[in-house]
Amino acid sequence: MLQIRWHGRGGQGAVTAARIFGLAAALYAGWHAQSFPSFGTERRGAPVTAFTRLDDRPIRDRSQIYNPDYIVVLDATLLETTNVFAGLAPGGIVLINSSRDVAGGRIPAGARLHYLDATHLAREVLEAPIVNTAMVGALAGLSGLLPVEAVTRAIADVLPEGLVNKNAAVARRAYELVGEGTGKPGAAYHDSRLV
């Protein structure tokens, strides 16, 4: 079973990102999937966590994810207040929305760290700093778990019609930037580093 933990702030779309990724996996990529949020009465801007599980057989576990294989951070400021790396599985992959190294020495040994300036991409394509679909596309490309077509079809299933084309475009762009872990460094994507 593959487990993904999404970290964001209320209103940034971490829950929607987890849902899109799970839907893409289950409906369009042949996985069994599950996605769900974890939040209480938090207000907009408060830390939010969401989860996605993928497996090749039915998933019966309904608990939170404590040892994720992948961690996706939609807002790098969370690193200042939340231990987003808690429980990361050995050899786990972390994808952070940032234009620079913000993790410092906090990431567990053996983890692979990737940065994508999804905010820049979102502003360029969506004309708004909404990064969830960019991060879904980036994780799909980085992990190789989903084809980009599965992501764009799930976006069309989840988002209102007027938002689909631009969100699918930003997801596709992010997917291509990180390209199954072979992305080239550039203005928006930084090579991974093994810690």
Wavefront OBJ file of the C-alpha trace (Angstrom):
o trace
v 0.000 0.000 0.000
v 1.215 3.505 -0.853
v 0.334 6.307 1.520
v 0.350 10.049 0.853
v -0.052 12.815 3.404
v -0.997 16.308 2.209
v -0.290 19.399 4.323
v -1.847 22.767 3.627
v -3.837 25.552 5.197
v -7.595 25.866 5.264
v -8.752 27.268 1.941
v -5.693 26.160 -0.067
v -7.272 22.988 -1.388
v -5.270 20.220 0.317
v -8.458 18.205 0.819
v -9.426 18.713 -2.826
v -5.905 17.715 -3.914
v -6.133 14.454 -1.963
v -9.563 13.818 -3.454
v -8.440 14.498 -7.038
v -5.385 12.253 -6.657
v -7.464 9.410 -5.191
v -10.184 9.769 -7.807
v -7.631 9.815 -10.633
v -6.048 6.656 -9.245
v -9.316 4.776 -8.730
v -11.252 5.765 -11.843
v -8.527 6.266 -14.435
v -5.367 4.422 -13.386
v -6.517 1.032 -12.096
v -5.768 1.504 -8.386
v -7.947 0.990 -5.356
v -7.854 4.339 -3.592
v -9.113 6.220 -0.605
v -8.826 9.884 0.337
v -10.039 11.789 3.374
v -9.264 14.906 5.421
v -8.335 15.437 9.032
v -9.462 18.711 10.509
v -11.676 19.970 13.250
v -13.163 23.403 13.614
v -10.184 25.141 12.054
v -10.766 28.349 10.211
v -9.389 29.491 6.882
v -5.594 29.596 7.084
v -5.251 27.017 9.878
v -3.194 23.868 9.214
v -5.112 21.072 7.462
v -4.013 17.533 6.732
v -5.480 15.199 4.124
v -4.615 11.641 3.173
v -4.617 9.401 0.107
v -3.994 5.664 0.016
v -3.396 3.584 -3.116
v -3.227 -0.181 -3.389
v -3.725 -2.902 -5.974
v -6.403 -4.505 -3.786
v -9.266 -3.147 -1.672
v -8.234 -0.882 1.207
v -9.795 -1.649 4.564
v -7.685 0.639 6.779
v -9.555 3.846 7.628
v -7.066 5.344 10.081
v -4.969 8.439 9.540
v -1.649 7.965 7.797
v 1.195 7.969 10.288
v 4.009 6.611 8.099
v 3.546 8.134 4.639
v 5.598 7.169 1.613
v 4.959 10.627 0.140
v 4.445 13.979 1.810
v 3.122 16.967 -0.142
v 3.366 20.435 1.418
v 1.214 23.085 -0.248
v 2.447 25.904 2.008
v 6.112 25.996 3.029
v 5.336 28.225 6.042
v 3.911 25.092 7.693
v 7.483 23.902 8.187
v 7.865 26.631 10.824
v 4.951 25.415 12.966
v 4.220 21.789 12.077
v 6.392 18.687 11.919
v 5.277 17.767 8.419
v 8.026 15.124 8.185
v 6.742 13.101 11.166
v 6.699 9.382 10.432
v 8.029 9.623 6.874
v 8.780 6.092 5.683
v 12.447 5.254 4.999
v 13.298 6.423 1.489
v 10.148 8.546 1.440
v 9.624 11.435 -0.962
v 8.739 14.982 0.066
v 7.380 17.558 -2.392
v 7.296 21.153 -1.128
v 5.753 24.179 -2.799
v 8.705 26.555 -2.639
v 11.214 28.235 -4.904
v 14.093 27.469 -2.531
v 15.331 25.049 0.106
v 13.248 25.688 3.197
v 13.531 22.325 4.957
v 17.022 22.782 6.322
v 18.152 19.828 8.406
v 14.693 18.804 9.572
v 13.969 16.158 6.950
v 14.658 12.533 7.972
v 17.816 10.837 6.691
v 17.343 8.907 3.458
v 14.377 10.987 2.282
v 14.230 12.503 -1.190
v 13.324 16.158 -1.195
v 11.825 18.029 -4.149
v 10.787 21.656 -4.525
v 8.326 23.023 -7.040
v 7.361 26.687 -7.139
v 3.706 25.837 -7.625
v 2.688 29.326 -6.537
v 4.580 30.795 -9.501
v 2.992 28.267 -11.877
v -0.491 28.895 -10.486
v -0.159 32.652 -10.799
v 1.074 32.231 -14.353
v -1.634 29.810 -15.507
v -4.571 30.324 -13.129
v -3.850 33.970 -12.415
v -4.292 33.120 -8.712
v -2.007 31.534 -6.079
v -4.100 28.357 -5.780
v -1.599 25.489 -5.903
v -3.525 22.284 -5.251
v -3.914 21.082 -8.845
v -0.285 21.981 -9.633
v 0.855 19.871 -6.682
v -1.374 16.962 -7.766
v 0.180 17.068 -11.238
v 3.662 17.350 -9.772
v 3.174 14.376 -7.458
v 1.787 12.287 -10.320
v 4.798 13.127 -12.479
v 7.342 12.769 -9.708
v 6.040 9.446 -8.438
v 5.069 7.920 -11.777
v 1.949 6.544 -10.050
v -0.546 8.219 -12.383
v -0.534 9.351 -15.998
v -1.297 13.024 -16.487
v -4.476 12.124 -18.379
v -5.854 10.472 -15.230
v -5.172 13.672 -13.286
v -6.801 15.960 -15.837
v -9.872 13.714 -16.090
v -10.259 13.693 -12.296
v -9.932 17.485 -12.248
v -12.831 17.632 -14.717
v -14.857 15.364 -12.421
v -14.245 17.419 -9.269
v -14.025 21.089 -10.247
v -16.745 23.323 -11.689
v -16.734 23.474 -15.476
v -15.389 27.024 -15.643
v -12.269 26.066 -13.666
v -11.374 22.818 -15.412
v -9.275 23.955 -18.387
v -6.865 26.205 -16.491
v -6.491 23.744 -13.601
v -5.850 20.876 -16.002
v -3.261 23.052 -17.758
v -1.403 23.886 -14.531
v -1.460 20.213 -13.471
v -0.086 19.169 -16.857
v 2.640 21.823 -16.680
v 3.708 20.713 -13.194
v 3.637 17.067 -14.294
v 5.940 17.839 -17.204
v 8.332 19.863 -15.024
v 8.992 16.985 -12.651
v 8.446 14.210 -15.238
v 8.505 10.968 -13.254
v 11.410 12.139 -11.144
v 13.516 13.176 -14.108
v 12.646 16.875 -14.133
v 15.391 19.292 -15.002
v 16.209 22.211 -12.724
v 14.742 25.496 -13.827
v 12.876 28.535 -12.636
v 10.132 26.464 -11.006
v 11.578 23.009 -10.251
v 14.646 22.127 -8.229
v 16.400 18.794 -8.445
v 15.800 16.475 -5.583
v 18.402 15.903 -2.996
v 18.927 12.790 -0.996
v 19.313 13.693 2.649
l 1 2 3 4 5 6 7 8 9 10 11 12 13 14 15 16 17 18 19 20 21 22 23 24 25 26 27 28 29 30 31 32 33 34 35 36 37 38 39 40 41 42 43 44 45 46 47 48 49 50 51 52 53 54 55 56 57 58 59 60 61 62 63 64 65 66 67 68 69 70 71 72 73 74 75 76 77 78 79 80 81 82 83 84 85 86 87 88 89 90 91 92 93 94 95 96 97 98 99 100 101 102 103 104 105 106 107 108 109 110 111 112 113 114 115 116 117 118 119 120 121 122 123 124 125 126 127 128 129 130 131 132 133 134 135 136 137 138 139 140 141 142 143 144 145 146 147 148 149 150 151 152 153 154 155 156 157 158 159 160 161 162 163 164 165 166 167 168 169 170 171 172 173 174 175 176 177 178 179 180 181 182 183 184 185 186 187 188 189 190 191 192 193 194 195
